[in-house]
Amino acid sequence: METKLYVGNLSYDTTEDSVRTLFTKAVTVVSVDISKYSDTGRMNGFAFVTMNSDEEAQNAIKILNEKMLDNRAIRVNIAKPREEQSQNTSYTRRR
């Protein structure tokens, strides 16, 4: 089963290739998804890396958490599922 990792504290200059290169030194990488601001296209400091298994993901965390990438100590954790937003998000105006 594939496992997705959250990779944080990335430099704004970090590229998908540099993340992939770092991770493939330790584990097999299925995909890398760098998060970017939609209005500017600029990297916003984190990415998601997908591994083939939970075992590889745990190994990547052990090996790569706090490693330096582009002069920043990166943080590597298991990605948490995105919480679904409440369907009823109405706001009441106070007078």
Sequence and secondary structure as in RCSB ss.txt:
>XXXX:A:sequence
METKLYVGNLSYDTTEDSVRTLFTKAVTVVSVDISKYSDTGRMNGFAFVTMNSDEEAQNAIKILNEKMLDNRAIR
VNIAKPREEQSQNTSYTRRR
>XXXX:A:secstr
  EEEEEES  TT  HHHHHHHHHTTS EEEEEEEE TTT  EEEEEEEEESSHHHHHHHHHHHTT EETTEE E
EEE        S        
